[in-house]
Amino acid sequence: MKNIILLLSLHLGLTAFAQTNPLIVPANVVLPKDTLIANHLLKSLNGFLSQKERLNKENVFVLKEDLLETSILLDEMKGIEKSVKFKDDNFYKGYLTNIVQIDKSNFIIQLSYLGINENTPILNASFEILAKYIDDKFYFLSPLQRNTFSWQTKKIGNTTFHFKKELNTKVATEYVKDVALFDKKLNAPQDNIVWYGCNDMPELLKNIGVLYKSEYNGRSVSTFNANENKTTLLVNGTYNTSFNSFDPHDLWHERTRNAIPKNTINKPVDEGCAYLYGGSWGISWPQILKIFKEKVASNPKSDWLSLYDGFYNFGESKEKHLIVSYLINALIVEKIEKEKGFPAVIELLSCGKYEKGNDNYFKVLEKLTGINKVNFNDRVWALIKKSGK
């Protein structure tokens, strides 16, 4: 009997957690003239929203063909009702603000999430979603493709670039080559990439269907991504509309997270790889190594284990930091790859998140190289002396 009660309680708890309050429809909102269509649309929209906390691919109101771009919008909608400040998971209520019927089967929908505190309305977010009516069912999608319909496209390798006027094909080709190189090292499948070049973050947000989101107030640049159907979507808003540049360092991190579970990646090792294969802050790996030798390794009394644990910064500033532990790992990765190949590097890279004491890291490191906490200082000095030759 106790087991039955427990299971029933769990079921009710999960059901309550999964439920979303239906949208509030103000009297001034103009609904489709056909009452049956209007009711069906609202019911379907509430169904779509009630499933937004699930895995995006499990939302039955999203077609597979629309999943990639809609996934990036759904990620922005997750947990939108919650207020940390007011400690209320349902502080912000959803309001339908506009429905525009484009034709018999297509609609543009706008909705906002507002909360009230001391009689003052607080806007958390506003979204724009497309709806399409197919075979007596409504499905919902991001307006990204509609908003970039007039843009040009070019496919290079496994990457499709969407751009307004011009594409720097030389840089784009270098990017595709680096993606292939990194994916090969990581033993990752050659999945497709779809890239959109927006001017800035406000344009990025508008294109994907985020008309406003309070957490992004004042922010001017960003890149959003989604992964579905063996394809990575990248919507860039960093004043790089023609793909005139990319950062190999950041690309390494992106490809690593595409190949290895994020919760197993050891950050210092990951950063070491990024230094080695992509430099940092526009500084090449040979230059980073040179700066390190001049600023840090020039001191014969350097205690590498202490500097490692202290995340000592030898960069020009806190913002443009260069970290000793990352550089040491670059040297270690270089050694492991040369002696045992990159699969051994992956073993160290995925040894688990950084933790105080680094027991998980040193366990794998000693297995692969014989380096441990006792001999760490001597072995790192040896790596430094051999480096750059």
FITIRO-337259 format. One record per residue (C-alpha): residue number from 1; residue in one letter; x, y, z. Coordinates in Angstrom, 1 decimal. Layout:
// residues N
loza nr NUM rest A px X py Y pz Z
...
//
This chain:
// residues 389
loza nr 1 rest M px 0.0 py 0.0 pz 0.0
loza nr 2 rest K px 2.8 py 2.4 pz 0.9
loza nr 3 rest N px 4.4 py 1.7 pz -2.5
loza nr 4 rest I px 1.2 py 2.5 pz -4.3
loza nr 5 rest I px 0.9 py 5.8 pz -2.4
loza nr 6 rest L px 4.5 py 6.7 pz -3.1
loza nr 7 rest L px 4.1 py 6.0 pz -6.8
loza nr 8 rest L px 0.9 py 8.0 pz -7.0
loza nr 9 rest S px 2.6 py 10.9 pz -5.2
loza nr 10 rest L px 5.5 py 10.8 pz -7.6
loza nr 11 rest H px 3.2 py 10.7 pz -10.6
loza nr 12 rest L px 1.2 py 13.7 pz -9.3
loza nr 13 rest G px 4.4 py 15.6 pz -8.5
loza nr 14 rest L px 5.8 py 15.0 pz -12.0
loza nr 15 rest T px 2.5 py 15.9 pz -13.6
loza nr 16 rest A px 2.3 py 19.2 pz -11.7
loza nr 17 rest F px 5.9 py 20.0 pz -12.6
loza nr 18 rest A px 5.2 py 19.3 pz -16.3
loza nr 19 rest Q px 2.1 py 21.5 pz -16.4
loza nr 20 rest T px 2.3 py 25.0 pz -17.7
loza nr 21 rest N px -0.4 py 27.6 pz -17.0
loza nr 22 rest P px -2.4 py 28.3 pz -20.2
loza nr 23 rest L px -1.7 py 31.6 pz -21.9
loza nr 24 rest I px -3.8 py 34.5 pz -20.8
loza nr 25 rest V px -5.6 py 36.0 pz -23.8
loza nr 26 rest P px -6.4 py 39.7 pz -23.3
loza nr 27 rest A px -9.7 py 41.0 pz -24.7
loza nr 28 rest N px -7.9 py 43.3 pz -27.2
loza nr 29 rest V px -6.1 py 40.4 pz -29.0
loza nr 30 rest V px -7.7 py 39.8 pz -32.4
loza nr 31 rest L px -8.1 py 36.0 pz -32.9
loza nr 32 rest P px -8.7 py 34.3 pz -36.3
loza nr 33 rest K px -12.3 py 34.9 pz -37.4
loza nr 34 rest D px -13.0 py 31.1 pz -37.7
loza nr 35 rest T px -13.8 py 30.2 pz -34.1
loza nr 36 rest L px -12.9 py 26.5 pz -34.6
loza nr 37 rest I px -9.5 py 27.5 pz -36.0
loza nr 38 rest A px -8.9 py 30.0 pz -33.3
loza nr 39 rest N px -9.8 py 27.5 pz -30.5
loza nr 40 rest H px -7.7 py 24.8 pz -32.2
loza nr 41 rest L px -4.7 py 27.2 pz -32.5
loza nr 42 rest L px -4.9 py 28.3 pz -28.9
loza nr 43 rest K px -5.2 py 24.7 pz -27.7
loza nr 44 rest S px -2.2 py 23.6 pz -29.8
loza nr 45 rest L px -0.1 py 26.6 pz -28.7
loza nr 46 rest N px -0.7 py 25.8 pz -25.1
loza nr 47 rest G px 0.2 py 22.2 pz -25.9
loza nr 48 rest F px 3.4 py 23.4 pz -27.5
loza nr 49 rest L px 4.3 py 25.5 pz -24.5
loza nr 50 rest S px 3.4 py 22.8 pz -22.0
loza nr 51 rest Q px 6.1 py 20.6 pz -23.6
loza nr 52 rest K px 8.9 py 23.2 pz -23.9
loza nr 53 rest E px 10.7 py 21.9 pz -20.8
loza nr 54 rest R px 11.1 py 18.5 pz -22.4
loza nr 55 rest L px 13.9 py 17.6 pz -24.8
loza nr 56 rest N px 13.2 py 19.7 pz -27.8
loza nr 57 rest K px 12.9 py 16.6 pz -30.1
loza nr 58 rest E px 10.2 py 15.3 pz -27.9
loza nr 59 rest N px 7.8 py 18.2 pz -28.5
loza nr 60 rest V px 5.1 py 16.8 pz -30.7
loza nr 61 rest F px 4.1 py 20.2 pz -31.9
loza nr 62 rest V px 7.4 py 20.6 pz -33.8
loza nr 63 rest L px 8.0 py 18.9 pz -37.1
loza nr 64 rest K px 11.4 py 17.2 pz -37.6
loza nr 65 rest E px 12.1 py 19.5 pz -40.6
loza nr 66 rest D px 11.7 py 22.5 pz -38.3
loza nr 67 rest L px 13.4 py 21.1 pz -35.2
loza nr 68 rest L px 16.9 py 22.6 pz -35.7
loza nr 69 rest E px 16.0 py 26.3 pz -35.8
loza nr 70 rest T px 13.1 py 25.8 pz -33.4
loza nr 71 rest S px 15.4 py 24.1 pz -30.9
loza nr 72 rest I px 17.4 py 27.3 pz -30.5
loza nr 73 rest L px 14.2 py 29.2 pz -29.7
loza nr 74 rest L px 12.9 py 26.6 pz -27.3
loza nr 75 rest D px 16.1 py 26.7 pz -25.4
loza nr 76 rest E px 15.4 py 30.4 pz -24.8
loza nr 77 rest M px 11.9 py 29.7 pz -23.6
loza nr 78 rest K px 12.8 py 27.0 pz -21.0
loza nr 79 rest G px 12.1 py 28.1 pz -17.4
loza nr 80 rest I px 10.8 py 31.5 pz -18.6
loza nr 81 rest E px 8.1 py 31.5 pz -15.9
loza nr 82 rest K px 10.6 py 31.2 pz -13.1
loza nr 83 rest S px 11.9 py 34.1 pz -11.0
loza nr 84 rest V px 14.9 py 33.5 pz -8.8
loza nr 85 rest K px 14.6 py 37.0 pz -7.2
loza nr 86 rest F px 11.0 py 36.3 pz -6.0
loza nr 87 rest K px 11.6 py 32.6 pz -5.4
loza nr 88 rest D px 8.6 py 31.7 pz -7.5
loza nr 89 rest D px 8.7 py 29.1 pz -10.3
loza nr 90 rest N px 5.6 py 30.6 pz -11.9
loza nr 91 rest F px 6.1 py 34.3 pz -11.2
loza nr 92 rest Y px 5.9 py 35.3 pz -14.9
loza nr 93 rest K px 2.6 py 34.5 pz -16.6
loza nr 94 rest G px 2.3 py 34.0 pz -20.4
loza nr 95 rest Y px 0.2 py 36.5 pz -22.3
loza nr 96 rest L px -0.9 py 36.2 pz -25.9
loza nr 97 rest T px -0.2 py 39.6 pz -27.4
loza nr 98 rest N px -0.8 py 39.2 pz -31.1
loza nr 99 rest I px -1.8 py 36.7 pz -33.8
loza nr 100 rest V px -1.4 py 37.6 pz -37.5
loza nr 101 rest Q px -2.9 py 35.3 pz -40.1
loza nr 102 rest I px -0.6 py 35.4 pz -43.1
loza nr 103 rest D px -2.7 py 33.0 pz -45.2
loza nr 104 rest K px -5.0 py 30.1 pz -44.8
loza nr 105 rest S px -2.4 py 27.9 pz -43.2
loza nr 106 rest N px 0.3 py 30.2 pz -41.7
loza nr 107 rest F px 0.3 py 32.5 pz -38.6
loza nr 108 rest I px 2.6 py 34.8 pz -36.7
loza nr 109 rest I px 2.2 py 34.6 pz -33.0
loza nr 110 rest Q px 3.6 py 36.9 pz -30.3
loza nr 111 rest L px 3.5 py 36.3 pz -26.6
loza nr 112 rest S px 5.0 py 37.9 pz -23.5
loza nr 113 rest Y px 5.8 py 36.7 pz -20.0
loza nr 114 rest L px 5.0 py 39.2 pz -17.3
loza nr 115 rest G px 5.0 py 39.2 pz -13.5
loza nr 116 rest I px 3.5 py 41.7 pz -11.1
loza nr 117 rest N px 5.3 py 43.0 pz -8.0
loza nr 118 rest E px 3.7 py 45.7 pz -5.8
loza nr 119 rest N px 1.3 py 46.6 pz -8.6
loza nr 120 rest T px 4.2 py 47.1 pz -11.0
loza nr 121 rest P px 4.4 py 44.9 pz -14.2
loza nr 122 rest I px 7.8 py 43.3 pz -14.9
loza nr 123 rest L px 8.4 py 42.0 pz -18.4
loza nr 124 rest N px 10.7 py 39.0 pz -18.5
loza nr 125 rest A px 10.5 py 38.1 pz -22.2
loza nr 126 rest S px 8.6 py 38.4 pz -25.5
loza nr 127 rest F px 8.7 py 35.8 pz -28.2
loza nr 128 rest E px 7.6 py 35.5 pz -31.8
loza nr 129 rest I px 6.6 py 32.1 pz -33.1
loza nr 130 rest L px 5.3 py 30.9 pz -36.4
loza nr 131 rest A px 2.4 py 28.4 pz -36.7
loza nr 132 rest K px 1.5 py 26.3 pz -39.7
loza nr 133 rest Y px -1.7 py 24.3 pz -40.2
loza nr 134 rest I px -1.0 py 20.9 pz -41.8
loza nr 135 rest D px -3.5 py 18.0 pz -42.0
loza nr 136 rest D px -5.8 py 19.4 pz -39.4
loza nr 137 rest K px -2.9 py 20.0 pz -36.9
loza nr 138 rest F px -1.0 py 23.0 pz -35.8
loza nr 139 rest Y px 2.8 py 23.0 pz -35.6
loza nr 140 rest F px 5.1 py 25.7 pz -34.4
loza nr 141 rest L px 8.6 py 26.9 pz -35.4
loza nr 142 rest S px 11.1 py 29.6 pz -35.1
loza nr 143 rest P px 10.9 py 32.5 pz -37.6
loza nr 144 rest L px 14.7 py 32.2 pz -38.4
loza nr 145 rest Q px 14.2 py 31.0 pz -42.0
loza nr 146 rest R px 11.4 py 33.5 pz -42.7
loza nr 147 rest N px 13.5 py 36.4 pz -41.3
loza nr 148 rest T px 16.5 py 35.5 pz -43.4
loza nr 149 rest F px 14.7 py 34.5 pz -46.6
loza nr 150 rest S px 16.4 py 37.1 pz -48.7
loza nr 151 rest W px 19.9 py 36.2 pz -47.5
loza nr 152 rest Q px 22.4 py 34.3 pz -49.7
loza nr 153 rest T px 23.7 py 30.8 pz -49.0
loza nr 154 rest K px 26.9 py 29.0 pz -49.9
loza nr 155 rest K px 27.9 py 25.4 pz -49.0
loza nr 156 rest I px 31.5 py 24.6 pz -48.3
loza nr 157 rest G px 32.2 py 21.1 pz -47.3
loza nr 158 rest N px 29.7 py 20.1 pz -44.6
loza nr 159 rest T px 28.9 py 23.7 pz -43.7
loza nr 160 rest T px 26.2 py 25.9 pz -45.1
loza nr 161 rest F px 26.7 py 29.6 pz -44.7
loza nr 162 rest H px 23.8 py 32.1 pz -44.6
loza nr 163 rest F px 24.9 py 35.7 pz -45.2
loza nr 164 rest K px 23.4 py 39.0 pz -46.3
loza nr 165 rest K px 25.7 py 40.1 pz -49.1
loza nr 166 rest E px 29.2 py 38.8 pz -49.1
loza nr 167 rest L px 31.0 py 35.8 pz -47.7
loza nr 168 rest N px 34.8 py 35.7 pz -47.1
loza nr 169 rest T px 35.2 py 32.3 pz -48.8
loza nr 170 rest K px 38.9 py 32.1 pz -47.9
loza nr 171 rest V px 38.3 py 32.4 pz -44.2
loza nr 172 rest A px 35.2 py 30.2 pz -44.4
loza nr 173 rest T px 37.2 py 27.5 pz -46.1
loza nr 174 rest E px 39.9 py 27.7 pz -43.4
loza nr 175 rest Y px 37.1 py 27.3 pz -40.8
loza nr 176 rest V px 35.7 py 24.2 pz -42.5
loza nr 177 rest K px 39.3 py 22.7 pz -42.6
loza nr 178 rest D px 39.8 py 23.4 pz -38.9
loza nr 179 rest V px 36.4 py 21.8 pz -38.1
loza nr 180 rest A px 37.4 py 18.7 pz -40.0
loza nr 181 rest L px 40.8 py 18.6 pz -38.3
loza nr 182 rest F px 39.4 py 19.0 pz -34.8
loza nr 183 rest D px 36.6 py 16.5 pz -35.4
loza nr 184 rest K px 39.1 py 14.0 pz -36.7
loza nr 185 rest K px 41.3 py 14.4 pz -33.6
loza nr 186 rest L px 38.2 py 14.0 pz -31.4
loza nr 187 rest N px 36.9 py 11.0 pz -33.4
loza nr 188 rest A px 33.7 py 12.9 pz -33.9
loza nr 189 rest P px 31.3 py 12.3 pz -36.8
loza nr 190 rest Q px 31.4 py 14.8 pz -39.7
loza nr 191 rest D px 28.0 py 16.3 pz -38.9
loza nr 192 rest N px 26.6 py 19.2 pz -40.9
loza nr 193 rest I px 26.9 py 22.8 pz -39.7
loza nr 194 rest V px 24.5 py 25.6 pz -40.6
loza nr 195 rest W px 25.8 py 29.2 pz -39.9
loza nr 196 rest Y px 23.9 py 32.5 pz -39.9
loza nr 197 rest G px 25.8 py 35.8 pz -39.9
loza nr 198 rest C px 23.8 py 38.4 pz -37.9
loza nr 199 rest N px 25.2 py 41.8 pz -37.2
loza nr 200 rest D px 24.8 py 41.8 pz -33.5
loza nr 201 rest M px 23.0 py 40.2 pz -30.6
loza nr 202 rest P px 19.8 py 42.2 pz -31.0
loza nr 203 rest E px 19.5 py 41.1 pz -34.6
loza nr 204 rest L px 20.4 py 37.6 pz -33.6
loza nr 205 rest L px 17.6 py 37.5 pz -31.0
loza nr 206 rest K px 15.0 py 39.0 pz -33.3
loza nr 207 rest N px 15.8 py 36.5 pz -36.1
loza nr 208 rest I px 15.4 py 33.5 pz -33.9
loza nr 209 rest G px 12.2 py 34.8 pz -32.4
loza nr 210 rest V px 13.3 py 36.4 pz -29.2
loza nr 211 rest L px 11.8 py 39.9 pz -29.3
loza nr 212 rest Y px 13.0 py 40.7 pz -25.7
loza nr 213 rest K px 14.6 py 38.8 pz -22.8
loza nr 214 rest S px 15.5 py 40.7 pz -19.6
loza nr 215 rest E px 18.6 py 38.7 pz -18.9
loza nr 216 rest Y px 20.1 py 40.0 pz -22.2
loza nr 217 rest N px 19.7 py 43.7 pz -21.3
loza nr 218 rest G px 22.6 py 45.7 pz -22.5
loza nr 219 rest R px 24.4 py 42.9 pz -24.3
loza nr 220 rest S px 25.6 py 43.5 pz -27.8
loza nr 221 rest V px 27.3 py 40.4 pz -29.1
loza nr 222 rest S px 26.8 py 36.6 pz -28.7
loza nr 223 rest T px 26.6 py 33.3 pz -30.6
loza nr 224 rest F px 23.7 py 30.9 pz -30.1
loza nr 225 rest N px 23.8 py 27.2 pz -31.0
loza nr 226 rest A px 21.7 py 24.1 pz -31.2
loza nr 227 rest N px 22.3 py 20.5 pz -32.1
loza nr 228 rest E px 19.6 py 18.4 pz -33.7
loza nr 229 rest N px 19.3 py 15.8 pz -36.5
loza nr 230 rest K px 23.1 py 15.4 pz -36.7
loza nr 231 rest T px 23.4 py 19.1 pz -37.5
loza nr 232 rest T px 24.8 py 22.0 pz -35.6
loza nr 233 rest L px 23.1 py 25.4 pz -35.9
loza nr 234 rest L px 25.2 py 28.5 pz -35.2
loza nr 235 rest V px 23.6 py 31.9 pz -35.2
loza nr 236 rest N px 26.4 py 34.5 pz -34.9
loza nr 237 rest G px 25.9 py 38.0 pz -33.7
loza nr 238 rest T px 29.4 py 39.3 pz -33.3
loza nr 239 rest Y px 29.7 py 41.9 pz -36.1
loza nr 240 rest N px 30.9 py 39.2 pz -38.4
loza nr 241 rest T px 28.2 py 39.1 pz -41.1
loza nr 242 rest S px 30.6 py 38.1 pz -43.9
loza nr 243 rest F px 32.6 py 35.6 pz -41.9
loza nr 244 rest N px 35.8 py 37.6 pz -42.0
loza nr 245 rest S px 37.2 py 35.9 pz -39.0
loza nr 246 rest F px 36.8 py 33.1 pz -36.6
loza nr 247 rest D px 38.7 py 32.1 pz -33.4
loza nr 248 rest P px 40.3 py 28.6 pz -33.6
loza nr 249 rest H px 40.5 py 28.6 pz -29.8
loza nr 250 rest D px 36.7 py 28.9 pz -29.4
loza nr 251 rest L px 36.2 py 26.5 pz -32.3
loza nr 252 rest W px 38.1 py 23.9 pz -30.4
loza nr 253 rest H px 35.9 py 24.3 pz -27.4
loza nr 254 rest E px 32.8 py 24.1 pz -29.6
loza nr 255 rest R px 33.9 py 20.9 pz -31.3
loza nr 256 rest T px 35.0 py 19.3 pz -28.1
loza nr 257 rest R px 31.5 py 19.9 pz -26.5
loza nr 258 rest N px 30.0 py 18.4 pz -29.6
loza nr 259 rest A px 32.0 py 15.2 pz -29.2
loza nr 260 rest I px 32.5 py 14.7 pz -25.5
loza nr 261 rest P px 29.9 py 15.0 pz -22.7
loza nr 262 rest K px 30.3 py 18.4 pz -21.1
loza nr 263 rest N px 30.2 py 17.1 pz -17.5
loza nr 264 rest T px 33.3 py 14.9 pz -18.2
loza nr 265 rest I px 35.5 py 17.5 pz -19.8
loza nr 266 rest N px 38.5 py 18.7 pz -17.6
loza nr 267 rest K px 38.7 py 22.4 pz -18.2
loza nr 268 rest P px 42.5 py 22.9 pz -17.8
loza nr 269 rest V px 43.2 py 20.1 pz -20.3
loza nr 270 rest D px 40.5 py 21.4 pz -22.7
loza nr 271 rest E px 42.1 py 24.9 pz -22.4
loza nr 272 rest G px 45.5 py 23.4 pz -23.0
loza nr 273 rest C px 44.3 py 21.8 pz -26.2
loza nr 274 rest A px 42.8 py 25.1 pz -27.3
loza nr 275 rest Y px 46.1 py 26.9 pz -26.6
loza nr 276 rest L px 48.0 py 24.3 pz -28.6
loza nr 277 rest Y px 45.7 py 24.1 pz -31.6
loza nr 278 rest G px 44.1 py 27.6 pz -31.6
loza nr 279 rest G px 46.2 py 30.0 pz -29.5
loza nr 280 rest S px 44.3 py 32.5 pz -27.3
loza nr 281 rest W px 43.1 py 36.1 pz -27.7
loza nr 282 rest G px 44.6 py 36.2 pz -31.2
loza nr 283 rest I px 48.0 py 35.1 pz -29.8
loza nr 284 rest S px 49.5 py 32.0 pz -31.5
loza nr 285 rest W px 50.7 py 29.0 pz -29.5
loza nr 286 rest P px 54.4 py 29.8 pz -30.3
loza nr 287 rest Q px 53.9 py 33.3 pz -29.0
loza nr 288 rest I px 52.1 py 32.1 pz -25.9
loza nr 289 rest L px 55.0 py 29.8 pz -25.1
loza nr 290 rest K px 57.5 py 32.6 pz -25.7
loza nr 291 rest I px 55.6 py 34.9 pz -23.3
loza nr 292 rest F px 55.4 py 32.1 pz -20.7
loza nr 293 rest K px 59.2 py 31.4 pz -20.9
loza nr 294 rest E px 60.0 py 35.1 pz -20.5
loza nr 295 rest K px 57.5 py 35.9 pz -17.7
loza nr 296 rest V px 57.3 py 32.7 pz -15.7
loza nr 297 rest A px 59.8 py 30.0 pz -16.7
loza nr 298 rest S px 62.6 py 32.5 pz -16.4
loza nr 299 rest N px 62.4 py 32.0 pz -12.6
loza nr 300 rest P px 64.3 py 28.8 pz -11.7
loza nr 301 rest K px 62.4 py 28.7 pz -8.4
loza nr 302 rest S px 59.0 py 28.3 pz -10.0
loza nr 303 rest D px 56.8 py 25.8 pz -8.3
loza nr 304 rest W px 54.7 py 24.3 pz -11.0
loza nr 305 rest L px 52.3 py 22.4 pz -8.8
loza nr 306 rest S px 51.6 py 25.5 pz -6.8
loza nr 307 rest L px 51.2 py 27.7 pz -9.9
loza nr 308 rest Y px 49.0 py 25.0 pz -11.4
loza nr 309 rest D px 46.6 py 24.9 pz -8.4
loza nr 310 rest G px 46.6 py 28.7 pz -8.2
loza nr 311 rest F px 45.6 py 29.3 pz -11.8
loza nr 312 rest Y px 48.5 py 31.8 pz -12.1
loza nr 313 rest N px 47.8 py 34.4 pz -14.8
loza nr 314 rest F px 50.8 py 35.5 pz -17.0
loza nr 315 rest G px 48.6 py 37.3 pz -19.5
loza nr 316 rest E px 48.5 py 41.1 pz -20.1
loza nr 317 rest S px 45.4 py 41.5 pz -18.0
loza nr 318 rest K px 42.7 py 39.7 pz -16.1
loza nr 319 rest E px 40.4 py 39.9 pz -19.2
loza nr 320 rest K px 43.1 py 38.6 pz -21.6
loza nr 321 rest H px 44.4 py 36.0 pz -19.3
loza nr 322 rest L px 46.9 py 33.3 pz -20.0
loza nr 323 rest I px 46.9 py 30.6 pz -17.3
loza nr 324 rest V px 49.9 py 28.5 pz -16.2
loza nr 325 rest S px 47.9 py 25.3 pz -15.7
loza nr 326 rest Y px 46.5 py 25.6 pz -19.2
loza nr 327 rest L px 49.9 py 26.0 pz -20.7
loza nr 328 rest I px 51.3 py 23.1 pz -18.8
loza nr 329 rest N px 48.5 py 20.9 pz -20.1
loza nr 330 rest A px 49.3 py 22.1 pz -23.6
loza nr 331 rest L px 52.8 py 20.7 pz -23.2
loza nr 332 rest I px 51.4 py 17.5 pz -21.7
loza nr 333 rest V px 48.9 py 17.1 pz -24.5
loza nr 334 rest E px 51.7 py 17.7 pz -27.0
loza nr 335 rest K px 53.7 py 14.9 pz -25.4
loza nr 336 rest I px 50.8 py 12.4 pz -25.1
loza nr 337 rest E px 49.7 py 12.9 pz -28.7
loza nr 338 rest K px 53.2 py 12.5 pz -30.0
loza nr 339 rest E px 53.8 py 9.3 pz -28.0
loza nr 340 rest K px 50.4 py 7.6 pz -27.9
loza nr 341 rest G px 48.1 py 9.4 pz -30.3
loza nr 342 rest F px 45.1 py 11.5 pz -29.7
loza nr 343 rest P px 42.8 py 8.7 pz -28.2
loza nr 344 rest A px 45.1 py 8.9 pz -25.2
loza nr 345 rest V px 44.6 py 12.7 pz -25.1
loza nr 346 rest I px 40.8 py 12.2 pz -25.1
loza nr 347 rest E px 41.2 py 9.9 pz -22.1
loza nr 348 rest L px 42.9 py 12.8 pz -20.1
loza nr 349 rest L px 40.5 py 15.4 pz -21.6
loza nr 350 rest S px 37.5 py 13.4 pz -20.4
loza nr 351 rest C px 38.9 py 12.5 pz -16.9
loza nr 352 rest G px 36.2 py 14.6 pz -15.3
loza nr 353 rest K px 35.6 py 18.2 pz -14.2
loza nr 354 rest Y px 38.4 py 20.1 pz -12.4
loza nr 355 rest E px 38.2 py 19.4 pz -8.7
loza nr 356 rest K px 40.3 py 20.6 pz -5.8
loza nr 357 rest G px 43.3 py 18.3 pz -5.4
loza nr 358 rest N px 43.0 py 17.1 pz -9.0
loza nr 359 rest D px 42.9 py 13.4 pz -7.9
loza nr 360 rest N px 40.8 py 12.4 pz -11.0
loza nr 361 rest Y px 43.3 py 14.3 pz -13.2
loza nr 362 rest F px 46.5 py 12.9 pz -11.7
loza nr 363 rest K px 45.1 py 9.3 pz -11.7
loza nr 364 rest V px 44.8 py 9.4 pz -15.5
loza nr 365 rest L px 47.9 py 11.5 pz -16.0
loza nr 366 rest E px 50.1 py 9.1 pz -14.2
loza nr 367 rest K px 48.6 py 6.2 pz -16.1
loza nr 368 rest L px 49.4 py 7.8 pz -19.4
loza nr 369 rest T px 52.7 py 9.6 pz -18.7
loza nr 370 rest G px 54.0 py 8.5 pz -15.3
loza nr 371 rest I px 53.6 py 12.1 pz -14.1
loza nr 372 rest N px 52.3 py 12.4 pz -10.6
loza nr 373 rest K px 52.2 py 15.0 pz -7.8
loza nr 374 rest V px 55.5 py 14.0 pz -6.4
loza nr 375 rest N px 57.5 py 14.3 pz -9.7
loza nr 376 rest F px 55.3 py 17.0 pz -11.3
loza nr 377 rest N px 57.7 py 19.8 pz -10.8
loza nr 378 rest D px 60.7 py 18.0 pz -12.3
loza nr 379 rest R px 58.7 py 16.6 pz -15.2
loza nr 380 rest V px 57.2 py 19.9 pz -16.1
loza nr 381 rest W px 60.6 py 21.6 pz -16.1
loza nr 382 rest A px 61.7 py 18.8 pz -18.6
loza nr 383 rest L px 58.7 py 19.5 pz -20.8
loza nr 384 rest I px 59.4 py 23.3 pz -20.8
loza nr 385 rest K px 63.1 py 22.8 pz -21.7
loza nr 386 rest K px 62.1 py 20.5 pz -24.7
loza nr 387 rest S px 59.3 py 22.8 pz -25.9
loza nr 388 rest G px 59.4 py 25.0 pz -29.0
loza nr 389 rest K px 62.2 py 23.0 pz -30.6
//
